[in-house]
């Protein structure tokens, strides 16, 4: 009786131990390693600008009479930005108009005299010398009249220059002029930026410039607009490097111009460069790659039988970060089962059950 009781207790203990061992076999998730085409992510910083920008200045000198706009204001083509005192220019126009009127009278008289002498010459009542003199007088009067017309056009043009108008639709910035100040043709008084589209110039290192082509798409994020991404297209690629930084200028343009995006905003341009990974390279999720004092490593499940295998550490070398994960350049092979979850709860040699 006592012997039977001892046997029962022993069997119970052994059963409990088997159950405990079975419970220690943890379920894990894995992925099969396969060779993959990958894309590498690269970010470049830049400052947004208008696709068209110009500095504004008067074409004549004078005293500023009035400023019609303020810094940052949007304007339409033809809107008046500022005006100069135009009194002198109006006097000049009136003076030339008076001279033109006199030249018109002289021309009319010269033409009439030439016509009369020409008839007399035909009737042999005037000499050839009189006819030549009349023709010369008429031609001189005509030349003087034409010169006065040109002077009037110039005077009226200079008068129009006293009104500085917006050459296009855009936004005004860097306004530096005020009423009562003197302006000259060489002095910039403001800048205007087109509101049609936005560009972002960036600098790309020489090691990556061959990956950038005109017409290539990318995305742009602005520091001031969190969690917003905008599609852009490469419109310029320069293969002349900046000698000081050995980088190459590239310009991207937003496909659409959101109202919240303005010139001067800090931007980050993101490219996904497609890379052909070599036959010994694989891509795994970034969180599957671990690191300790010995270097980078992955946990794989090996010797799998009936869904149960053993954890094995594989020391690896990492490559570039891609949109699909991190490239592993050595240490693993095709169809290995890499642990993708619960890495911190297992150890080398531990038995685990692979989930389908």
C-alpha positions as CSV (number, residue, x, y, z in Angstrom):
1,X,0.0,0.0,0.0
2,X,2.8,2.3,1.0
3,X,4.7,1.3,-2.2
4,X,1.7,2.1,-4.4
5,X,1.3,5.5,-2.7
6,X,5.0,6.3,-3.4
7,X,4.6,5.4,-7.0
8,X,1.6,7.6,-7.4
9,X,3.4,10.5,-5.8
10,X,6.4,10.0,-8.1
11,X,4.2,9.8,-11.2
12,X,2.4,13.0,-10.1
13,X,5.7,14.8,-9.6
14,X,7.0,13.6,-13.0
15,X,3.8,14.7,-14.7
16,X,4.0,18.1,-13.1
17,X,7.6,18.5,-14.3
18,X,6.6,17.5,-17.8
19,X,3.8,20.0,-17.8
20,X,6.1,22.7,-16.4
21,X,8.7,22.0,-19.1
22,X,6.0,22.0,-21.8
23,X,4.7,25.4,-20.5
24,X,8.2,26.8,-20.7
25,X,8.2,26.3,-24.5
26,X,7.4,29.8,-25.6
27,X,5.5,30.6,-28.8
28,X,7.4,33.0,-31.1
29,X,6.9,34.8,-34.4
30,X,9.5,34.4,-37.2
31,X,10.0,35.4,-40.8
32,X,11.7,33.5,-43.5
33,X,14.7,35.4,-44.9
34,X,14.5,36.1,-48.6
35,X,16.6,38.2,-50.9
36,X,14.9,41.6,-51.5
37,X,15.1,44.7,-53.6
38,X,15.3,47.6,-51.2
39,X,15.0,51.4,-51.1
40,X,17.2,53.6,-48.9
41,X,15.8,56.7,-47.3
42,X,17.8,59.9,-47.5
43,X,16.7,63.3,-46.1
44,X,18.0,66.7,-47.2
45,X,17.3,70.1,-45.6
46,X,16.4,73.2,-47.5
47,X,14.5,76.5,-47.4
48,X,11.3,76.9,-49.4
49,X,11.3,79.6,-52.1
50,X,9.1,80.9,-54.8
51,X,9.7,79.5,-58.3
52,X,9.8,83.2,-59.5
53,X,11.2,86.0,-57.4
54,X,12.3,89.6,-58.2
55,X,13.6,92.6,-56.5
56,X,11.6,95.8,-57.1
57,X,13.0,99.3,-57.7
58,X,12.0,102.5,-59.4
59,X,13.3,103.3,-62.9
60,X,13.7,107.0,-62.0
61,X,14.9,109.0,-59.0
62,X,12.6,110.9,-56.8
63,X,11.0,111.4,-53.4
64,X,8.6,108.7,-52.2
65,X,5.1,110.2,-52.2
66,X,3.2,107.1,-50.9
67,X,3.6,103.4,-50.1
68,X,0.5,101.4,-50.7
69,X,1.4,98.0,-49.4
70,X,2.9,96.4,-46.3
71,X,5.5,93.7,-45.8
72,X,4.0,90.2,-46.4
73,X,1.0,91.5,-48.3
74,X,-0.3,89.7,-51.3
75,X,-0.7,91.7,-54.5
76,X,-1.9,91.1,-58.1
77,X,-0.2,92.0,-61.3
78,X,-0.5,95.7,-61.9
79,X,-1.2,96.8,-58.3
80,X,0.6,100.0,-57.3
81,X,3.4,99.3,-54.7
82,X,4.5,102.9,-54.2
83,X,4.6,106.3,-56.0
84,X,7.1,109.1,-56.3
85,X,6.5,112.8,-56.4
86,X,5.6,113.3,-60.1
87,X,5.5,117.1,-60.3
88,X,8.8,117.5,-62.2
89,X,7.8,114.7,-64.7
90,X,4.4,116.2,-65.4
91,X,6.1,119.6,-66.2
92,X,8.5,117.8,-68.5
93,X,5.6,116.1,-70.4
94,X,3.7,119.5,-70.7
95,X,6.9,121.2,-72.0
96,X,7.5,118.5,-74.7
97,X,3.8,118.6,-75.7
98,X,4.2,122.3,-76.3
99,X,7.3,121.8,-78.4
100,X,5.5,119.0,-80.3
101,X,2.7,121.4,-81.1
102,X,5.1,123.9,-82.5
103,X,6.8,121.3,-84.5
104,X,3.5,120.1,-85.9
105,X,2.7,123.6,-87.1
106,X,6.1,124.1,-88.7
107,X,5.8,120.7,-90.5
108,X,2.3,121.6,-91.8
109,X,3.7,125.0,-93.2
110,X,6.7,123.3,-94.7
111,X,4.5,120.7,-96.4
112,X,2.2,123.4,-97.8
113,X,5.1,125.5,-99.1
114,X,6.7,122.5,-100.7
115,X,3.5,121.5,-102.4
116,X,3.0,125.1,-103.7
117,X,6.6,125.4,-105.0
118,X,6.3,122.0,-106.6
119,X,3.3,123.2,-108.7
120,X,5.1,126.4,-109.7
121,X,8.1,124.4,-110.7
122,X,6.0,122.1,-112.9
123,X,4.6,125.3,-114.5
124,X,8.1,126.6,-114.9
125,X,7.3,129.5,-112.5
126,X,9.9,128.4,-109.9
127,X,13.5,127.3,-110.1
128,X,14.9,124.0,-109.2
129,X,16.9,125.6,-106.4
130,X,13.6,126.9,-104.8
131,X,12.2,123.4,-105.0
132,X,15.2,121.8,-103.4
133,X,15.1,124.4,-100.5
134,X,11.4,123.7,-99.9
135,X,12.0,119.9,-99.9
136,X,14.9,120.3,-97.4
137,X,12.8,122.5,-95.2
138,X,9.9,120.0,-95.2
139,X,12.3,117.1,-94.4
140,X,13.9,119.0,-91.6
141,X,10.5,119.9,-90.1
142,X,9.4,116.2,-90.4
143,X,12.6,115.1,-88.6
144,X,12.0,117.6,-85.9
145,X,8.4,116.6,-85.5
146,X,9.4,112.9,-85.2
147,X,12.1,113.7,-82.6
148,X,9.5,115.6,-80.5
149,X,7.1,112.7,-80.7
150,X,9.9,110.4,-79.4
151,X,10.7,112.9,-76.6
152,X,7.1,113.0,-75.6
153,X,6.9,109.2,-75.5
154,X,10.1,109.2,-73.3
155,X,8.7,111.9,-71.0
156,X,5.4,110.1,-70.6
157,X,7.2,106.8,-69.9
158,X,9.3,108.4,-67.2
159,X,6.1,109.8,-65.7
160,X,4.7,106.3,-65.6
161,X,7.8,105.1,-63.8
162,X,6.8,107.3,-60.8
163,X,4.3,104.5,-60.1
164,X,5.9,101.2,-59.1
165,X,3.6,98.4,-60.0
166,X,3.7,94.6,-59.2
167,X,5.0,92.8,-62.2
168,X,3.1,89.6,-61.3
169,X,0.8,88.0,-58.7
170,X,2.8,87.4,-55.6
171,X,3.7,88.2,-52.0
172,X,5.7,91.3,-51.0
173,X,8.7,91.0,-48.7
174,X,11.8,93.0,-47.5
175,X,10.0,96.3,-47.9
176,X,12.6,99.0,-47.1
177,X,11.1,102.3,-48.3
178,X,8.9,104.8,-46.5
179,X,7.1,108.1,-47.4
180,X,9.5,111.0,-47.8
181,X,12.6,109.0,-48.5
182,X,14.6,109.4,-51.7
183,X,14.6,106.5,-54.1
184,X,17.0,105.8,-57.0
185,X,17.0,103.2,-59.9
186,X,19.8,101.3,-58.2
187,X,18.0,100.9,-54.9
188,X,15.9,97.8,-54.2
189,X,12.8,98.8,-52.2
190,X,11.1,95.4,-51.9
191,X,11.0,91.8,-53.2
192,X,8.1,90.0,-54.8
193,X,7.7,86.2,-54.8
194,X,5.3,84.4,-57.1
195,X,2.5,82.5,-55.4
196,X,2.0,80.0,-58.2
197,X,4.4,77.3,-57.0
198,X,7.0,76.5,-54.3
199,X,10.5,75.2,-54.9
200,X,13.1,73.8,-52.4
201,X,16.8,73.9,-53.3
202,X,18.9,71.2,-51.6
203,X,22.5,70.0,-51.7
204,X,23.1,66.3,-52.5
205,X,26.5,64.6,-51.7
206,X,28.5,63.3,-54.6
207,X,28.0,59.7,-53.5
208,X,24.3,60.0,-54.1
209,X,23.9,62.5,-56.9
210,X,23.8,59.7,-59.6
211,X,20.5,58.5,-57.9
212,X,18.8,61.8,-58.6
213,X,17.2,62.5,-62.0
214,X,15.0,65.2,-63.4
215,X,11.4,64.2,-63.1
216,X,12.0,62.0,-60.1
217,X,9.4,62.2,-57.3
218,X,10.1,62.8,-53.6
219,X,8.3,64.1,-50.6
220,X,8.7,67.4,-48.7
221,X,7.8,68.1,-45.0
222,X,7.9,71.6,-43.5
223,X,8.9,72.2,-39.9
224,X,6.0,74.5,-39.3
225,X,3.5,72.0,-40.6
226,X,3.7,68.9,-38.5
227,X,2.7,65.5,-40.0
228,X,2.1,67.0,-43.4
229,X,3.8,65.5,-46.5
230,X,3.7,67.0,-50.0
231,X,4.6,65.4,-53.2
232,X,7.4,67.1,-55.2
233,X,9.3,66.6,-58.5
234,X,13.0,67.2,-59.2
235,X,13.2,70.0,-61.8
236,X,17.0,70.8,-61.7
237,X,20.0,68.6,-61.1
238,X,23.4,70.3,-61.4
239,X,26.5,68.2,-61.9
240,X,28.9,71.0,-61.0
241,X,29.7,70.6,-57.4
242,X,30.2,73.2,-54.7
243,X,34.0,73.2,-54.3
244,X,33.8,73.9,-50.5
245,X,31.4,71.1,-49.6
246,X,31.6,68.7,-52.6
247,X,27.8,68.7,-52.9
248,X,25.6,69.2,-55.9
249,X,22.7,71.6,-56.2
250,X,19.3,70.1,-56.7
251,X,15.9,71.8,-56.9
252,X,12.5,70.2,-56.3
253,X,9.1,71.7,-56.9
254,X,5.9,70.9,-55.1
255,X,3.3,69.4,-57.4
256,X,0.6,71.5,-55.7
257,X,1.0,74.7,-53.7
258,X,-0.8,74.5,-50.4
259,X,-2.0,77.8,-49.0
260,X,-0.2,77.1,-45.7
261,X,3.2,76.8,-47.4
262,X,5.2,80.0,-47.8
263,X,8.6,81.0,-49.1
264,X,11.2,81.0,-46.3
265,X,9.9,77.9,-44.5
266,X,12.4,75.2,-43.4
267,X,11.8,72.0,-45.3
268,X,13.0,68.4,-45.3
269,X,13.2,66.7,-48.7
270,X,13.0,62.8,-48.6
271,X,14.1,60.5,-51.3
272,X,13.6,56.8,-51.6
273,X,16.6,55.6,-53.6
274,X,16.1,52.1,-55.1
275,X,19.1,49.9,-54.4
276,X,19.9,46.5,-55.9
277,X,21.0,44.5,-52.9
278,X,23.5,41.8,-53.6
279,X,22.8,38.1,-53.4
280,X,24.2,37.8,-49.9
281,X,22.1,40.6,-48.5
282,X,18.7,40.4,-46.8
283,X,16.2,42.8,-45.3
284,X,14.8,42.4,-41.9
285,X,12.6,44.6,-39.7
286,X,14.7,47.1,-37.8
287,X,13.3,45.9,-34.4
288,X,14.6,42.4,-35.1
289,X,18.2,43.6,-35.1
290,X,19.9,43.6,-31.7
291,X,23.2,44.9,-30.5
292,X,25.5,44.2,-27.6
293,X,29.2,44.6,-26.8
294,X,30.0,41.9,-29.4
295,X,28.2,43.7,-32.2
296,X,24.9,43.3,-34.1
297,X,23.1,40.0,-34.1
298,X,19.8,38.3,-34.9
299,X,18.0,35.4,-33.1
300,X,17.0,32.6,-35.5
301,X,15.1,29.4,-34.8
302,X,17.0,26.3,-35.9
303,X,16.5,22.5,-36.0
304,X,12.7,22.8,-36.0
305,X,10.8,19.5,-35.5
306,X,7.0,19.4,-35.1
307,X,7.0,23.2,-34.8
308,X,9.5,23.3,-32.0
309,X,13.1,24.5,-32.5
310,X,16.0,26.1,-30.6
311,X,17.1,29.7,-30.4
312,X,20.4,30.4,-32.0
313,X,22.4,33.7,-32.2
314,X,23.7,34.8,-35.5
315,X,26.3,37.6,-35.5
316,X,25.6,39.9,-38.6
317,X,26.8,43.0,-40.3
318,X,24.2,45.7,-41.0
319,X,23.9,47.9,-44.1
320,X,21.6,50.8,-44.9
321,X,18.2,51.6,-43.5
322,X,15.5,51.1,-46.1
323,X,11.7,51.6,-46.3
324,X,11.4,47.9,-45.9
325,X,13.8,47.5,-43.0
326,X,17.5,47.2,-42.3
327,X,19.8,45.5,-44.8
328,X,21.9,42.6,-43.4
329,X,25.0,42.1,-45.5
330,X,26.5,39.0,-43.9
331,X,25.9,36.3,-41.3
332,X,22.6,34.9,-42.5
333,X,21.3,32.9,-45.4
334,X,18.2,32.2,-47.4
335,X,15.1,30.6,-45.7
336,X,16.5,31.1,-42.2
337,X,13.7,31.8,-39.7
338,X,14.5,35.1,-37.9
339,X,12.8,36.0,-34.7
340,X,10.7,39.1,-35.1
341,X,9.0,39.4,-31.7
342,X,9.8,38.7,-28.1
343,X,13.6,38.8,-28.5
344,X,14.1,40.1,-25.0
345,X,12.3,37.1,-23.5
346,X,14.4,34.4,-25.0
347,X,18.0,33.2,-24.9
348,X,20.3,31.1,-26.9
349,X,19.6,27.4,-26.8
350,X,16.0,27.9,-25.5
351,X,13.3,25.8,-27.0
352,X,10.5,27.7,-28.7
353,X,7.4,26.9,-30.7
354,X,7.2,28.6,-34.1
355,X,3.8,30.1,-34.9
356,X,2.4,29.6,-38.4
